[in-house]
Each structure stands twice: as C-alpha cells, then as structure tokens.
C-alpha cells in the first residue's frame, strides 16, 4: 500500500508498495489502525523478504497479542487467528536491528459458516 495509511517508526520506509527496515538498532515498527475486533477470526498474509539481522514479531495491538515471530526467512506467510484483545491495529515490530522487508500485506476477516 501507500505510505499514507501506515504509521512508520525509525528506519522504516515504504517505496513502490514495499515496506522495508534498514537495520537501525532502535526497535521500531510499522502499523496500520482500524483493523481488528475482539473474538473475530482473521487471516493475515504477506511476503517477507530475507533479512540479515534481527526478528520481527507481529502483534494485534501494541504488543498485546503476538500472532507471529519471524526470523531470517524469504517466504510467503499466511496465518489464521482469533483476535483475543480489543485492539484496532496490526503492528510489525522490527527488533534487534531488524533488516528486511514486507510486501503484499492482506488482512481479511474470516466468515464463519453455519
């Protein structure tokens, strides 16, 4: 997506639809608000480009519910989860000099079929 719908921390940039972090030693994240409601199921999908350092946990809210922790990998990632907190944002938190990129982020609410 564009730069305007994401809030970026230290070291994050968005260029040509790809969010990247430059390995800055300050832990910081990139987030988008108005995403989740408690007790609903979601599918998070994105592409993670190989990183040379650090990890990137992914949270619902500000560290409230960790749904994933990514280390060095180059892969398409998809995870289904239920939001267990009242939180309105997704946070990709670049830790410990994280150096990598994410692309094609998609969050979809899963509809329960009766």
C-alpha positions as CSV (number, residue, x, y, z in Angstrom):
1,X,0.0,0.0,0.0
2,X,0.9,3.6,0.1
3,X,2.9,5.5,2.7
4,X,-0.2,7.4,3.9
5,X,-2.1,4.6,5.6
6,X,0.8,3.2,7.6
7,X,2.5,4.8,10.6
8,X,6.2,4.1,10.4
9,X,8.8,4.0,13.2
10,X,12.6,4.7,13.0
11,X,14.3,3.1,10.0
12,X,11.1,2.1,8.1
13,X,10.3,3.3,4.5
14,X,7.7,2.4,2.0
15,X,8.7,2.6,-1.6
16,X,6.9,1.0,-4.6
17,X,4.5,-0.7,-2.2
18,X,7.2,-2.5,-0.2
19,X,7.8,-1.6,3.5
20,X,11.5,-2.0,4.4
21,X,13.6,-1.5,7.6
22,X,17.2,-0.6,7.4
23,X,18.7,-2.4,10.4
24,X,18.6,0.7,12.7
25,X,19.5,-0.6,16.3
26,X,16.4,1.2,17.7
27,X,13.4,-1.2,17.9
28,X,10.5,0.2,15.9
29,X,7.5,-0.9,14.0
30,X,5.2,-0.2,11.2
31,X,1.5,-0.2,11.9
32,X,-2.0,0.3,10.5
33,X,-5.0,1.3,12.6
34,X,-8.7,0.3,12.4
35,X,-8.2,-3.4,11.6
36,X,-9.4,-5.8,14.3
37,X,-12.3,-6.5,16.6
38,X,-12.2,-8.9,19.6
39,X,-13.3,-12.5,19.2
40,X,-13.3,-12.4,15.4
41,X,-11.2,-14.6,13.1
42,X,-8.8,-13.2,10.6
43,X,-6.3,-14.3,8.1
44,X,-3.0,-12.3,7.8
45,X,-1.0,-12.9,4.6
46,X,2.2,-11.1,3.4
47,X,5.5,-11.7,1.7
48,X,8.6,-11.5,3.9
49,X,11.9,-10.7,2.1
50,X,15.1,-12.2,3.6
51,X,16.6,-10.2,6.4
52,X,20.2,-10.2,7.6
53,X,19.6,-9.4,11.2
54,X,17.0,-9.3,14.0
55,X,13.5,-10.6,14.3
56,X,10.1,-9.2,13.5
57,X,7.2,-10.2,15.8
58,X,3.7,-9.3,14.5
59,X,1.1,-8.1,17.0
60,X,-2.6,-7.3,17.3
61,X,-2.4,-4.1,19.1
62,X,0.6,-2.6,20.9
63,X,2.3,-5.8,22.0
64,X,-1.0,-7.2,23.3
65,X,-1.4,-10.4,21.2
66,X,1.7,-11.8,19.4
67,X,0.5,-13.8,16.4
68,X,3.8,-14.5,14.7
69,X,7.6,-14.1,15.2
70,X,9.6,-14.0,12.0
71,X,13.4,-14.7,11.9
72,X,15.5,-14.9,8.8
73,X,13.3,-16.2,6.0
74,X,12.2,-15.4,2.5
75,X,8.7,-16.7,2.2
76,X,5.0,-16.1,1.7
77,X,3.4,-16.2,5.1
78,X,-0.3,-16.8,5.9
79,X,-1.7,-17.3,9.4
80,X,-5.3,-17.6,10.7
81,X,-6.0,-16.4,14.2
82,X,-8.7,-15.1,16.5
83,X,-8.2,-11.6,18.0
84,X,-8.2,-12.1,21.8
85,X,-7.9,-8.4,22.6
86,X,-9.8,-5.2,21.9
87,X,-7.2,-3.6,19.6
88,X,-7.5,-1.7,16.4
89,X,-4.1,-2.1,14.8
90,X,-1.7,-4.5,13.3
91,X,2.0,-4.0,14.3
92,X,5.0,-5.4,12.5
93,X,7.7,-4.7,15.2
94,X,11.3,-4.7,13.9
95,X,13.5,-5.8,16.8
96,X,17.3,-6.1,17.4
97,X,18.5,-4.3,14.3
98,X,15.9,-5.9,12.1
99,X,16.8,-5.6,8.4
100,X,14.2,-6.8,6.0
101,X,11.0,-6.0,4.1
102,X,7.3,-6.9,3.8
103,X,5.1,-6.8,0.8
104,X,1.5,-7.6,-0.2
105,X,0.1,-7.4,3.3
106,X,-3.5,-8.5,3.5
107,X,-5.8,-8.9,6.5
108,X,-9.2,-10.5,5.9
109,X,-11.9,-11.3,8.4
110,X,-12.9,-15.0,8.1
111,X,-16.7,-15.6,7.9
112,X,-18.0,-18.5,10.0
113,X,-20.3,-20.7,8.0
114,X,-23.2,-22.1,10.0
